[in-house]
Amino acid sequence: MHDQQFPLYRCSANGLNWYRIASFAEFTEVQRVGNRYILHRIKAETYPEKVRIMELVGLEHGSSECSRMEYENALSKSA
């Protein structure tokens, strides 16, 4: 699993979150809340954050691959 080529792009099962995984220690999330899009930049320092990245990389809990274009479209709506 550690032979991944980054960045990886993922989206949540409910279609309200898009992720750009830069490495096993860092990701960016665009979260849709109502009509707003919120940007979160996470540097994984705690165990739960590191586990979250591993889950996204492994496509667990209903997350799926998405394209760079899908991620960037959501990113462009965040302010």
Backbone as a chain_set.jsonl record, in Angstrom:
{"seq": "MHDQQFPLYRCSANGLNWYRIASFAEFTEVQRVGNRYILHRIKAETYPEKVRIMELVGLEHGSSECSRMEYENALSKSA", "coords": {"N": [[0.816, -1.197, 0.0], [2.104, 1.161, 0.427], [3.2, 2.042, -1.917], [1.942, 3.982, -3.34], [1.144, 6.519, -5.744], [1.193, 9.862, -5.42], [-0.497, 13.008, -6.09], [-3.617, 11.716, -4.734], [-7.078, 11.473, -5.482], [-10.187, 11.678, -3.909], [-13.648, 11.077, -3.068], [-16.441, 11.451, -0.859], [-18.951, 9.049, 0.191], [-21.451, 10.246, 0.381], [-21.241, 12.369, -1.302], [-20.527, 14.94, -0.508], [-18.023, 15.701, 0.23], [-14.724, 16.255, -0.872], [-11.475, 15.118, -1.561], [-7.982, 15.75, -1.649], [-5.26, 13.926, -1.568], [-2.134, 14.368, -0.55], [0.022, 13.019, 0.495], [0.962, 10.31, 2.72], [0.793, 11.713, 5.001], [-0.56, 14.093, 4.74], [-3.438, 15.91, 3.694], [-6.005, 17.586, 1.78], [-9.228, 18.793, 2.238], [-12.342, 19.48, 0.766], [-15.32, 20.581, 1.87], [-18.757, 20.398, 1.552], [-21.257, 22.343, 2.886], [-24.447, 22.879, 3.185], [-25.051, 25.501, 1.056], [-22.489, 26.336, 1.01], [-18.929, 25.971, 0.6], [-16.271, 24.585, 2.254], [-12.865, 24.773, 3.023], [-10.407, 22.569, 4.207], [-7.231, 22.065, 5.472], [-5.135, 19.504, 6.261], [-2.562, 18.305, 8.24], [-1.407, 15.348, 9.09], [-0.952, 14.54, 12.293], [-1.826, 13.271, 14.531], [-2.885, 10.002, 15.603], [-5.631, 9.299, 14.812], [-5.965, 11.019, 12.57], [-4.031, 10.043, 10.815], [-5.01, 7.475, 10.423], [-7.376, 8.125, 9.106], [-6.405, 9.054, 6.636], [-5.288, 6.663, 5.659], [-7.637, 5.173, 5.39], [-8.951, 6.613, 3.368], [-7.126, 6.315, 1.251], [-7.307, 3.562, 0.939], [-9.874, 3.32, 0.012], [-12.036, 2.958, 1.796], [-15.06, 2.727, 3.8], [-17.016, 3.61, 2.012], [-15.896, 5.633, 0.487], [-14.761, 6.928, -2.661], [-12.912, 6.922, -5.763], [-12.205, 10.001, -7.367], [-12.021, 12.432, -9.985], [-9.317, 14.693, -10.736], [-10.358, 16.993, -11.826], [-12.988, 17.037, -10.801], [-12.435, 17.431, -8.074], [-11.075, 19.931, -8.204], [-13.118, 21.518, -9.203], [-14.909, 21.599, -7.022], [-13.144, 22.779, -5.206], [-12.803, 25.313, -6.336], [-15.131, 26.54, -5.613], [-14.914, 27.04, -2.956], [-14.147, 29.492, -0.484]], "CA": [[0.0, 0.0, 0.0], [2.965, 2.336, 0.496], [3.752, 2.354, -3.232], [0.992, 4.88, -3.996], [1.647, 7.729, -6.391], [0.38, 10.994, -4.99], [-1.696, 13.062, -5.258], [-4.789, 10.886, -4.988], [-8.321, 12.231, -5.341], [-11.266, 10.852, -3.381], [-14.866, 11.763, -2.647], [-17.193, 10.686, 0.132], [-20.115, 8.319, -0.317], [-22.611, 11.135, 0.298], [-20.985, 13.379, -2.324], [-20.389, 16.27, 0.084], [-16.627, 15.919, 0.585], [-13.732, 15.908, -1.883], [-10.164, 15.068, -0.924], [-6.73, 15.638, -2.403], [-4.307, 13.327, -0.644], [-0.804, 14.723, -1.037], [0.959, 12.018, 0.998], [0.399, 9.588, 3.852], [0.796, 12.61, 6.151], [-1.19, 15.384, 4.45], [-4.52, 15.953, 2.714], [-6.872, 18.755, 1.746], [-10.633, 18.409, 2.088], [-13.353, 20.492, 0.471], [-16.555, 20.086, 2.467], [-19.956, 21.172, 1.219], [-22.198, 22.493, 3.992], [-25.51, 23.688, 2.586], [-24.582, 26.107, -0.196], [-21.105, 26.778, 1.201], [-17.84, 25.007, 0.45], [-15.262, 24.927, 3.248], [-11.577, 24.134, 2.757], [-9.655, 22.125, 5.382], [-5.894, 21.522, 5.178], [-4.793, 18.651, 7.393], [-1.273, 17.62, 8.345], [-1.705, 14.267, 10.035], [-0.019, 14.435, 13.41], [-2.389, 12.339, 15.501], [-3.218, 8.69, 15.062], [-6.887, 9.298, 14.038], [-5.762, 11.679, 11.272], [-3.274, 9.108, 9.975], [-5.946, 6.403, 10.063], [-8.302, 8.684, 8.103], [-5.713, 9.037, 5.346], [-5.197, 5.268, 5.213], [-8.976, 4.774, 4.953], [-9.206, 7.239, 2.07], [-6.266, 5.658, 0.262], [-7.836, 2.211, 0.745], [-11.266, 3.405, -0.456], [-12.891, 2.365, 2.815], [-16.235, 3.46, 4.294], [-17.8, 4.181, 0.924], [-15.215, 6.658, -0.321], [-14.465, 6.456, -4.01], [-12.004, 7.763, -6.532], [-12.795, 11.054, -8.192], [-11.008, 13.02, -10.858], [-8.733, 15.967, -10.343], [-11.29, 18.026, -12.263], [-14.082, 17.093, -9.824], [-11.89, 18.064, -6.872], [-10.796, 21.342, -8.47], [-14.406, 22.19, -9.333], [-15.355, 21.869, -5.652], [-12.181, 23.719, -4.624], [-13.048, 26.654, -6.879], [-16.318, 27.091, -4.955], [-14.584, 27.405, -1.574], [-13.591, 30.849, -0.431]], "C": [[0.859, 1.261, 0.0], [3.625, 2.672, -0.836], [2.808, 3.248, -4.034], [1.71, 6.048, -4.651], [0.684, 8.857, -6.072], [0.489, 12.132, -5.981], [-2.763, 12.07, -5.703], [-6.022, 11.742, -4.755], [-9.431, 11.278, -4.931], [-12.488, 11.719, -3.119], [-15.621, 10.842, -1.694], [-18.405, 10.024, -0.512], [-21.325, 9.228, -0.477], [-22.418, 12.275, -0.697], [-20.818, 14.788, -1.804], [-18.956, 16.617, 0.471], [-15.735, 15.44, -0.549], [-12.367, 16.043, -1.242], [-9.056, 15.038, -1.967], [-5.699, 15.151, -1.398], [-2.92, 13.539, -1.223], [0.244, 13.686, -0.643], [0.266, 11.25, 2.113], [0.334, 10.464, 5.097], [0.049, 13.917, 5.915], [-2.307, 15.233, 3.419], [-5.285, 17.261, 2.839], [-8.283, 18.256, 1.48], [-11.461, 19.631, 1.733], [-14.673, 19.892, 0.935], [-17.714, 20.994, 2.082], [-20.896, 21.149, 2.414], [-23.289, 23.431, 3.503], [-25.053, 24.191, 1.228], [-23.132, 26.547, -0.129], [-20.13, 25.622, 1.001], [-16.705, 25.466, 1.354], [-14.005, 24.109, 2.977], [-10.879, 23.813, 4.075], [-8.313, 21.583, 4.895], [-5.416, 20.783, 6.419], [-3.388, 18.087, 7.226], [-1.446, 16.594, 9.451], [-0.606, 14.158, 11.082], [-0.512, 13.445, 14.451], [-2.767, 11.035, 14.806], [-4.543, 8.689, 14.284], [-6.76, 9.966, 12.663], [-5.021, 10.758, 10.311], [-4.157, 7.947, 9.519], [-6.906, 6.895, 8.985], [-7.669, 8.673, 6.718], [-5.629, 7.612, 4.803], [-6.555, 4.762, 4.723], [-9.302, 5.358, 3.583], [-8.383, 6.579, 0.97], [-6.828, 4.276, -0.082], [-9.278, 2.158, 0.278], [-12.234, 2.719, 0.506], [-14.053, 3.287, 3.16], [-16.97, 4.202, 3.188], [-17.124, 5.281, 0.136], [-14.873, 6.067, -1.682], [-13.487, 7.402, -4.687], [-12.8, 8.847, -7.235], [-11.665, 11.669, -9.01], [-10.459, 14.314, -10.259], [-9.693, 17.103, -10.696], [-12.462, 18.168, -11.282], [-13.628, 17.802, -8.55], [-11.695, 19.562, -7.098], [-12.073, 22.146, -8.679], [-14.954, 22.545, -7.949], [-14.448, 22.902, -4.99], [-12.449, 25.143, -5.09], [-14.259, 27.321, -6.231], [-16.064, 27.466, -3.5], [-13.955, 28.79, -1.571], [-12.876, 31.092, 0.865]], "O": [[0.383, 2.326, -0.391], [4.526, 3.51, -0.878], [2.866, 3.271, -5.263], [2.749, 6.506, -4.174], [-0.497, 8.801, -6.418], [1.503, 12.221, -6.673], [-2.815, 11.645, -6.857], [-6.005, 12.641, -3.914], [-9.601, 10.211, -5.52], [-12.381, 12.936, -2.967], [-15.46, 9.622, -1.722], [-18.826, 10.39, -1.61], [-22.144, 9.014, -1.371], [-23.336, 13.066, -0.913], [-20.95, 15.745, -2.566], [-18.699, 17.706, 0.983], [-15.948, 14.369, -1.117], [-12.124, 16.97, -0.47], [-9.17, 14.398, -3.012], [-5.314, 15.883, -0.487], [-2.57, 12.964, -2.254], [1.232, 13.492, -1.351], [-0.898, 11.514, 2.417], [-0.131, 10.011, 6.143], [0.023, 14.773, 6.8], [-2.16, 14.535, 2.416], [-5.222, 17.946, 3.86], [-8.507, 17.41, 0.614], [-11.3, 20.694, 2.332], [-15.092, 18.837, 0.46], [-17.653, 22.209, 2.266], [-21.283, 20.085, 2.897], [-23.081, 24.641, 3.417], [-24.709, 23.4, 0.35], [-22.598, 27.074, -1.105], [-20.468, 24.456, 1.207], [-16.231, 26.596, 1.241], [-14.075, 22.905, 2.732], [-10.769, 24.669, 4.953], [-8.271, 20.735, 4.004], [-5.306, 21.367, 7.497], [-3.066, 17.472, 6.209], [-1.614, 16.949, 10.617], [0.515, 13.739, 10.793], [0.286, 12.847, 15.172], [-2.943, 10.983, 13.589], [-4.589, 8.131, 13.188], [-7.385, 9.521, 11.7], [-5.347, 10.702, 9.125], [-4.064, 7.493, 8.379], [-7.214, 6.157, 8.049], [-8.323, 8.321, 5.737], [-5.874, 7.382, 3.619], [-6.622, 4.009, 3.752], [-9.867, 4.67, 2.733], [-8.893, 6.316, -0.119], [-6.827, 3.869, -1.244], [-9.851, 1.076, 0.157], [-13.135, 1.993, 0.085], [-14.03, 4.478, 2.849], [-17.487, 5.298, 3.406], [-17.719, 5.818, -0.798], [-14.717, 4.854, -1.827], [-13.269, 8.528, -4.24], [-13.939, 8.626, -7.648], [-10.488, 11.434, -8.735], [-11.075, 14.931, -9.389], [-9.821, 18.067, -9.94], [-12.879, 19.283, -10.967], [-14.334, 18.656, -8.015], [-12.108, 20.372, -6.268], [-12.11, 23.336, -8.364], [-15.412, 23.667, -7.731], [-14.926, 23.797, -4.293], [-12.33, 26.082, -4.303], [-14.398, 28.542, -6.295], [-16.891, 28.13, -2.875], [-13.314, 29.199, -2.539], [-12.346, 32.182, 1.083]]}, "num_chains": 1, "name": "protein.A"}
